[in-house]
């Protein structure tokens, strides 16, 4: 084999080895950056979970408060109804009730 072909073959092999080495190092750096990005994303998601839990606690407390108030009102209303001997609404109260589709007690006529 001539000396020129050996030199050219050595040069090509050396160049390819350097390119593959350089590409491997770049891939290693890309994977390292990807790993760091995933760690940052994981931290952000953990903070989001903490913030949502922190925001949910007062909302849950308010919901429980209004549920308790509603239960108390229902219980008190039932006790008042049960303790009232006459469950019929007096006629005097009925006369004060205004009807939605009446004006001054007179039915509205269609035009």
Long-range contacts (C-beta under 8 A, 24 or more apart in sequence): none
